[in-house]
Amino acid sequence: MKKLIHHSIALEFCPVPLMLVSSAGEIVEANSRMEALFGYQSGELAGKKVEVLVPAEVRPRHPSLRDSFFASAERRAMGSGRDLS
């Protein structure tokens, strides 16, 4: 439990928008910068599917993209190697 508390504190004090997402696509935790960026109140994102934050035109195929990311996860920026225009 103590480790989880330290983890939450570190996430909140991170200066950039950040969230943790489970392999099932559920937002486990998001810091206040991430919530503010998307117009959510504190704690509102937790438990929602990450697809609520994905543009509508990409949303239908996003679960398969997420699944392939978790199948061979590596450190990279989201959208890396994809045309996001």
N, C-alpha and C positions, 0 to 999 in steps of 0.2 A: 504494500500500500504506500509506504514511504517513497519508493521509487516512482510510483505513478504520480504522486503529488509533485515530486521534483520535475518529472516529465511535463506535467501541465504548466508549472511555473516557467520552465524553459520555453515552452511553446508560446505562452502569452508574452514573454519579454522579447521574443524574436522581433526585430524591427520590420520584417516583411510579412505580407499575408501568407499564412501557412495553415494547412489542414492535414489531418491524418485520415486516410480512407481504408476501409477493410477490403479484402479481396472480393467481397460480395458487393462492393460499391457503396457501402454505407459510410457516411461521414461520422467518424468516431469522435473527433474533436476539431475545432477550428479556433484560431486566435481571433481577437477582437478586430484586428486589421482585415482579416479575411471576411468576417461578418459585415463590417462596414463597407468594404469594397463592393459587396453584392447587395447591400441594403437590408441586412438581417440584424435583428436584435441579438443580444448576448444569449448564447445557448440555443438559438433557433435552428442552426444548421445541423447540430448533432442529431443523428438518427435518420436524417434524410438521405436519399440516394444522391450521389455526386452528380448525376445527370440533371438535377435541377439547375445546376450552374453552367451546363453545356449549352451552346447555341442550339436552337430548335432544329435546324437543318442537319446537325450532326448527332443529335440525341438518339435517334433510332439505332445507329450503328455503334454508339459509344460503348455499350456493354461488351461487345466483342473486342473492341480495341483495348478496353480495360482488362479483359480476360487474358489477352495475349501479352499485355504488359506484365501481369502477375505471373504468367507462365515462365517468363524469362526476365524477371525484374533486374534492372540495373539502374544506377544513378544517372539521371539525365533530366533536363528541363522538360516539362510537359509540352507536348507538341513538337518536340525536337524531330526533325526529319519529315515533318508534315507541312503541307501548304495550309496555312491558317488564314489566308486572305479571303 
